[in-house]
Amino acid sequence: MLPQSGIPHNQHSPMISAVQPYQQVARMANIDAVRGLAVLGIFFLNIFSMGISSYEYVPTATATVGDSIGQALYYLLLRDRFISLFSILFGAGLYIQWQNFSARGLDAGAKVKSRLYWLMLFGVLHGIFLWPGDILLSYGLCGMLVWRYRQLPVAELLRKAQLFIAIGLLVMLLMALIPFDVPSVVRGSPEYIAEYQLWTGSYSDQLRQQLPVVAISLLVFPMTYLWILSGLMLLGIYLLRQGWFSGPIARIGYLFWGSLLLSLLAYGCSYGNSQLLQNLALVIVVTAAIPMALWFLQVIVRYCGNQPQRLKSLQAAGRVALTLYILQSVVGVSLFRSIAPELLLTMDFMDYLLLAVIWSGIQLVLARCYLHFFKQGPLEWLWRKLAYNQNGS
């Protein structure tokens, strides 16, 4: 159960839990900062498939020290944490948009749905022409489902969120129990080299590789992640209305330790000799990601205190999150498939994580510098213009 205390300690923060329908909600520094953390963190998951997108990380025949350290960090602190956090934020954002559009006498349904349609189009283009691991299309689809439940009473909203997440995890568990063997691939094997040559070949070859990956993702998505992401978005609306984005909530330490224990179990299963144990590791780590995402959320909220002068770089990243997300794909795909494809043959797990850390630092600087001259990111501007037919929001 989540802590029921929705009273934030920071009395200067807007009380979203007390917001009635059609009341304007001011921009919140806390949300920008949390979104900044989420969009930077997503790259720590995506980087492994930016080159050869049919695989995640492929180990060497003999594990390196970097593999051992990196995989431990990955399972304990990184895997699915930030995509879960971003999903929670997406749901909260939908609710705020509804409040603000309605407070101004606009057709909130038409405005929000227009944004979601254009987001899905961005996702299709991103997945087909740049990187097949796109999440924007999935978010748009989930947003359309979540929109129906935005006005539920808070208790029912929480139950609906828990139900959706449980359905997704149950389907993942059932799929994990299906007996099938996945061939083990190691770095340098003939199978890996064949994939490497395809993904680092001509752009037309890459497109032919990406289309099946996108198609398979769309087939699997309705059975699993549709429910989990939608549930997390509903959870985001619940948390917003309960004050989790406005200020600190008491007694959240158990979220971190509970997630860590589950992650340790997943980490152990990932080294199992059977495919079943490795499949179960994925289900457990997805479950563990949710309390860790909530813990991350509250850590940022506590430190930021809804003050614009705190965590300014993270806030800047959060304000241009869509631009940074697409830029991550541009940089990652260009690096691994064109500029230095040989890195796919030599980098170990820790090398990937260190590269993600470096790129995160660069993104923080870029976001601060860009917003010094402009009010919103280029893709945020384009999305806004397309969604609102150039009439503003």
C-alpha positions as CSV (number, residue, x, y, z in Angstrom):
1,M,0.0,0.0,0.0
2,L,1.1,3.6,-0.6
3,P,1.4,6.0,2.2
4,Q,-2.0,7.7,2.7
5,S,-0.6,10.9,4.0
6,G,-1.2,13.3,1.2
7,I,-0.3,16.4,3.2
8,P,3.0,17.8,1.9
9,H,5.5,19.3,4.3
10,N,6.2,22.3,2.0
11,Q,3.3,24.6,2.7
12,H,4.3,26.9,-0.2
13,S,3.6,24.2,-2.8
14,P,0.3,24.1,-4.7
15,M,-2.0,21.5,-3.2
16,I,-3.0,19.4,-6.2
17,S,-5.0,17.0,-4.0
18,A,-7.3,19.9,-3.2
19,V,-7.8,21.0,-6.9
20,Q,-11.4,20.8,-8.0
21,P,-12.3,20.2,-11.7
22,Y,-11.6,23.2,-13.9
23,Q,-9.2,24.9,-11.6
24,Q,-6.0,26.2,-13.2
25,V,-2.8,24.4,-12.1
26,A,0.4,26.4,-12.2
27,R,3.6,24.9,-13.6
28,M,5.4,22.9,-10.9
29,A,9.2,22.9,-10.6
30,N,8.9,19.5,-8.9
31,I,7.3,17.9,-11.9
32,D,9.9,19.4,-14.3
33,A,12.7,18.1,-12.2
34,V,11.3,14.6,-11.9
35,R,10.6,14.6,-15.6
36,G,14.2,15.6,-16.2
37,L,15.5,12.7,-14.1
38,A,13.1,10.3,-15.9
39,V,14.1,11.3,-19.5
40,L,17.8,11.1,-18.6
41,G,17.4,7.8,-16.9
42,I,15.5,6.2,-19.9
43,F,18.7,6.4,-21.9
44,F,20.4,4.0,-19.4
45,L,17.9,1.4,-20.6
46,N,17.7,2.2,-24.3
47,I,21.5,2.6,-24.9
48,F,22.0,-1.2,-25.1
49,S,19.8,-1.6,-28.2
50,M,20.7,1.6,-30.0
51,G,23.1,-0.3,-32.2
52,I,21.8,-3.8,-32.7
53,S,18.2,-3.3,-31.9
54,S,17.2,-7.0,-32.1
55,Y,19.2,-7.6,-28.9
56,E,19.7,-5.8,-25.6
57,Y,23.2,-6.3,-24.1
58,V,25.1,-9.3,-25.5
59,P,27.9,-10.5,-23.2
60,T,31.2,-11.8,-24.1
61,A,31.9,-15.5,-23.8
62,T,33.8,-14.8,-20.6
63,A,32.2,-12.2,-18.4
64,T,34.3,-9.1,-17.6
65,V,34.5,-7.2,-14.3
66,G,32.6,-4.4,-16.1
67,D,29.8,-6.9,-17.0
68,S,29.4,-8.1,-13.4
69,I,29.4,-4.6,-11.8
70,G,27.2,-3.1,-14.6
71,Q,24.6,-5.8,-14.5
72,A,24.3,-5.5,-10.7
73,L,23.7,-1.8,-11.0
74,Y,21.3,-2.4,-13.8
75,Y,19.1,-4.8,-12.0
76,L,19.3,-3.1,-8.6
77,L,18.8,0.6,-9.6
78,L,18.2,1.1,-13.3
79,R,16.1,-1.5,-15.2
80,D,12.6,-0.1,-15.9
81,R,12.8,2.4,-13.1
82,F,12.8,5.5,-15.3
83,I,10.2,4.3,-17.8
84,S,7.9,3.6,-14.9
85,L,8.7,7.1,-13.5
86,F,8.0,8.7,-16.9
87,S,4.7,6.8,-17.2
88,I,3.6,8.1,-13.8
89,L,4.5,11.6,-14.9
90,F,2.6,11.2,-18.2
91,G,-0.6,10.4,-16.3
92,A,-0.2,13.3,-14.0
93,G,0.5,15.5,-17.1
94,L,-2.8,14.4,-18.7
95,Y,-4.7,15.4,-15.6
96,I,-3.1,18.8,-15.4
97,Q,-3.8,19.4,-19.1
98,W,-7.4,18.5,-18.5
99,Q,-7.6,20.9,-15.6
100,N,-6.0,23.8,-17.4
101,F,-7.9,23.5,-20.7
102,S,-11.2,23.2,-18.8
103,A,-10.4,26.1,-16.5
104,R,-10.0,28.3,-19.7
105,G,-13.3,27.2,-21.2
106,L,-11.6,25.1,-23.9
107,D,-12.6,21.7,-25.2
108,A,-10.2,19.7,-23.1
109,G,-11.0,16.4,-24.7
110,A,-10.3,17.6,-28.2
111,K,-7.1,19.4,-27.1
112,V,-5.6,16.5,-25.2
113,K,-6.6,13.9,-27.8
114,S,-5.0,16.0,-30.5
115,R,-1.8,16.0,-28.5
116,L,-2.0,12.2,-28.2
117,Y,-2.7,11.6,-31.9
118,W,0.3,13.7,-32.9
119,L,2.5,12.0,-30.2
120,M,1.5,8.6,-31.8
121,L,2.5,9.9,-35.2
122,F,5.8,11.0,-33.9
123,G,6.2,7.6,-32.4
124,V,5.5,5.8,-35.6
125,L,8.0,7.9,-37.5
126,H,10.6,7.6,-34.7
127,G,10.2,3.8,-34.6
128,I,10.3,3.1,-38.3
129,F,12.9,5.6,-39.5
130,L,15.2,6.1,-36.4
131,W,15.1,3.6,-33.6
132,P,12.5,0.7,-33.2
133,G,12.4,0.8,-29.4
134,D,10.1,3.9,-29.5
135,I,7.8,4.5,-26.5
136,L,5.9,7.5,-27.8
137,L,3.3,5.4,-29.8
138,S,2.7,3.3,-26.7
139,Y,2.3,6.4,-24.5
140,G,-0.3,7.8,-26.9
141,L,-2.3,4.6,-27.0
142,C,-2.2,4.3,-23.2
143,G,-3.1,8.0,-22.8
144,M,-6.3,7.4,-24.8
145,L,-7.3,4.6,-22.5
146,V,-6.3,6.4,-19.3
147,W,-8.3,9.5,-20.4
148,R,-11.5,7.7,-19.8
149,Y,-10.8,7.2,-16.1
150,R,-9.3,10.6,-15.1
151,Q,-12.3,11.7,-13.1
152,L,-12.7,8.6,-10.9
153,P,-12.7,9.1,-7.1
154,V,-9.2,8.7,-5.7
155,A,-9.8,5.4,-4.0
156,E,-11.3,3.9,-7.2
157,L,-8.5,5.4,-9.2
158,L,-6.0,3.6,-7.1
159,R,-7.8,0.4,-7.4
160,K,-8.0,0.7,-11.2
161,A,-4.3,1.5,-11.4
162,Q,-3.5,-1.6,-9.3
163,L,-5.8,-3.8,-11.4
164,F,-4.2,-2.7,-14.6
165,I,-0.7,-3.2,-13.3
166,A,-1.6,-6.6,-11.9
167,I,-3.1,-7.7,-15.3
168,G,0.0,-6.7,-17.1
169,L,2.3,-8.5,-14.6
170,L,0.1,-11.6,-14.7
171,V,0.2,-11.8,-18.4
172,M,4.0,-11.4,-18.3
173,L,4.2,-14.2,-15.7
174,L,2.1,-16.5,-17.8
175,M,4.2,-15.8,-20.8
176,A,7.3,-16.4,-18.7
177,L,6.0,-19.9,-17.9
178,I,5.7,-20.9,-21.6
179,P,8.4,-23.4,-22.2
180,F,10.6,-22.3,-25.0
181,D,14.4,-22.0,-25.4
182,V,16.0,-18.8,-26.6
183,P,19.4,-19.5,-28.3
184,S,22.2,-18.0,-26.3
185,V,24.2,-15.4,-28.2
186,V,27.6,-14.1,-27.2
187,R,29.7,-11.3,-28.5
188,G,31.8,-12.4,-31.4
189,S,29.7,-15.5,-32.3
190,P,28.7,-16.0,-35.9
191,E,25.1,-15.0,-35.0
192,Y,26.1,-11.8,-33.4
193,I,28.5,-10.9,-36.2
194,A,25.7,-11.5,-38.8
195,E,23.4,-9.1,-36.9
196,Y,26.2,-6.6,-36.4
197,Q,26.7,-6.4,-40.2
198,L,23.0,-5.9,-40.9
199,W,22.5,-3.2,-38.3
200,T,25.6,-1.3,-39.3
201,G,25.1,-1.6,-43.0
202,S,23.3,0.8,-45.3
203,Y,20.4,2.8,-44.1
204,S,18.0,0.7,-46.3
205,D,19.3,-2.5,-44.6
206,Q,18.7,-0.9,-41.2
207,L,15.1,0.0,-42.2
208,R,14.5,-3.6,-43.2
209,Q,15.7,-4.7,-39.8
210,Q,13.7,-2.2,-37.9
211,L,10.2,-2.9,-39.4
212,P,10.0,-6.5,-38.0
213,V,11.1,-5.2,-34.5
214,V,8.5,-2.5,-34.5
215,A,5.8,-5.0,-35.7
216,I,6.7,-7.6,-33.0
217,S,6.7,-4.8,-30.3
218,L,3.2,-3.7,-31.4
219,L,1.9,-7.3,-31.2
220,V,3.3,-7.9,-27.7
221,F,2.4,-4.5,-26.3
222,P,-1.4,-4.9,-25.9
223,M,-0.9,-8.1,-23.9
224,T,1.6,-6.7,-21.4
225,Y,3.0,-3.2,-21.3
226,L,-0.3,-1.6,-22.4
227,W,-1.8,-2.6,-19.0
228,I,1.3,-1.8,-17.0
229,L,2.0,1.6,-18.5
230,S,-1.7,2.5,-18.3
231,G,-1.8,1.5,-14.7
232,L,1.2,3.6,-14.0
233,M,-0.4,6.6,-15.7
234,L,-3.5,6.1,-13.5
235,L,-1.2,5.9,-10.5
236,G,0.3,9.2,-11.6
237,I,-3.1,10.9,-11.5
238,Y,-3.8,9.4,-8.1
239,L,-0.4,10.6,-6.7
240,L,-1.0,14.1,-8.2
241,R,-4.3,14.3,-6.5
242,Q,-2.9,13.0,-3.2
243,G,-0.1,15.6,-3.1
244,W,2.9,13.5,-4.0
245,F,4.2,16.0,-6.5
246,S,3.6,19.0,-4.2
247,G,5.8,18.1,-1.2
248,P,7.3,15.3,0.9
249,I,5.2,12.3,2.0
250,A,6.1,10.6,5.3
251,R,7.5,7.1,5.5
252,I,8.8,6.2,2.1
253,G,11.9,4.3,3.0
254,Y,10.2,1.0,2.6
255,L,9.7,1.7,-1.1
256,F,13.5,1.7,-1.6
257,W,14.2,-1.4,0.5
258,G,11.3,-3.3,-0.9
259,S,12.4,-2.6,-4.4
260,L,16.0,-3.5,-3.6
261,L,15.0,-6.9,-2.1
262,L,12.9,-7.7,-5.2
263,S,15.7,-6.6,-7.4
264,L,18.2,-8.9,-5.6
265,L,15.8,-11.8,-6.3
266,A,15.5,-10.8,-10.0
267,Y,19.3,-10.4,-10.2
268,G,19.7,-13.9,-8.8
269,C,17.1,-15.4,-11.2
270,S,18.9,-13.7,-14.2
271,Y,21.9,-16.0,-13.6
272,G,19.8,-19.1,-13.5
273,N,20.5,-21.9,-15.9
274,S,17.0,-22.2,-17.2
275,Q,15.1,-19.9,-19.5
276,L,12.2,-19.9,-17.1
277,L,14.3,-18.3,-14.3
278,Q,15.6,-15.7,-16.7
279,N,12.0,-14.9,-17.8
280,L,10.9,-14.7,-14.2
281,A,13.7,-12.2,-13.6
282,L,12.1,-9.8,-16.1
283,V,8.7,-10.1,-14.4
284,I,10.2,-9.5,-10.9
285,V,12.4,-6.6,-12.0
286,V,9.4,-4.9,-13.7
287,T,7.5,-5.2,-10.4
288,A,10.5,-3.9,-8.4
289,A,10.8,-0.9,-10.7
290,I,7.5,0.6,-9.5
291,P,8.4,1.2,-5.8
292,M,11.8,2.4,-6.8
293,A,10.3,4.9,-9.3
294,L,8.1,6.2,-6.4
295,W,11.1,6.6,-4.2
296,F,13.0,8.5,-6.9
297,L,10.0,10.8,-7.3
298,Q,9.9,11.7,-3.7
299,V,13.6,12.2,-3.4
300,I,13.5,14.8,-6.1
301,V,10.4,16.4,-4.7
302,R,11.9,16.7,-1.3
303,Y,15.1,18.2,-2.6
304,C,13.6,20.5,-5.2
305,G,10.9,21.8,-2.8
306,N,9.0,23.2,-5.8
307,Q,11.6,26.0,-6.0
308,P,12.6,27.1,-9.5
309,Q,16.2,27.8,-8.4
310,R,16.8,24.3,-7.2
311,L,17.8,21.4,-9.5
312,K,17.7,23.9,-12.3
313,S,19.5,21.7,-14.8
314,L,17.1,18.8,-14.1
315,Q,14.2,21.2,-14.5
316,A,15.5,22.4,-17.8
317,A,15.9,18.8,-19.0
318,G,12.3,18.1,-18.0
319,R,11.0,21.1,-19.9
320,V,12.6,19.8,-23.2
321,A,12.0,16.1,-22.5
322,L,10.6,15.2,-25.9
323,T,13.4,16.9,-27.7
324,L,16.0,15.1,-25.5
325,Y,14.3,11.7,-26.0
326,I,14.5,12.0,-29.8
327,L,18.0,13.4,-29.5
328,Q,19.1,10.4,-27.5
329,S,18.0,8.2,-30.4
330,V,19.8,10.3,-33.0
331,V,23.0,10.3,-31.0
332,G,22.9,6.7,-30.0
333,V,22.0,5.3,-33.4
334,S,24.5,7.5,-35.2
335,L,27.3,6.6,-32.8
336,F,26.8,2.8,-32.8
337,R,25.7,2.3,-36.4
338,S,27.7,4.9,-38.3
339,I,30.4,6.9,-36.4
340,A,32.0,4.1,-34.3
341,P,30.2,0.8,-34.9
342,E,33.3,-1.1,-33.6
343,L,32.2,-0.1,-30.1
344,L,29.5,-2.8,-30.4
345,L,32.3,-5.4,-30.6
346,T,34.4,-4.1,-27.6
347,M,32.2,-2.3,-25.0
348,D,31.3,-4.1,-21.8
349,F,28.2,-3.5,-19.6
350,M,30.0,-0.8,-17.5
351,D,31.2,1.0,-20.6
352,Y,27.6,1.4,-21.7
353,L,26.6,2.8,-18.4
354,L,29.6,5.2,-18.2
355,L,28.7,6.4,-21.7
356,A,25.1,7.0,-20.6
357,V,26.4,9.0,-17.6
358,I,28.6,11.2,-19.9
359,W,25.7,11.8,-22.3
360,S,23.4,12.7,-19.4
361,G,25.8,15.4,-18.3
362,I,25.9,16.8,-21.8
363,Q,22.1,16.8,-22.0
364,L,21.9,18.8,-18.8
365,V,24.2,21.4,-20.2
366,L,22.4,21.5,-23.5
367,A,19.0,21.9,-21.9
368,R,20.2,24.8,-19.7
369,C,21.9,26.6,-22.6
370,Y,19.0,26.1,-25.0
371,L,16.4,27.4,-22.5
372,H,18.6,30.5,-21.9
373,F,17.6,31.6,-25.4
374,F,14.2,29.9,-26.0
375,K,11.1,29.2,-23.9
376,Q,10.5,25.6,-25.1
377,G,12.3,22.8,-27.0
378,P,12.0,22.6,-30.8
379,L,10.0,19.4,-30.8
380,E,7.8,20.7,-27.9
381,W,7.1,23.8,-30.0
382,L,6.3,21.7,-33.1
383,W,4.1,19.3,-31.1
384,R,2.2,22.3,-29.6
385,K,1.7,23.9,-33.0
386,L,0.5,20.8,-34.7
387,A,-1.8,19.7,-31.9
388,Y,-3.4,23.1,-31.5
389,N,-3.5,24.0,-35.2
390,Q,-1.3,27.0,-34.6
391,N,-3.9,28.6,-32.4
392,G,-2.0,28.1,-29.2
393,S,-3.0,26.1,-26.1
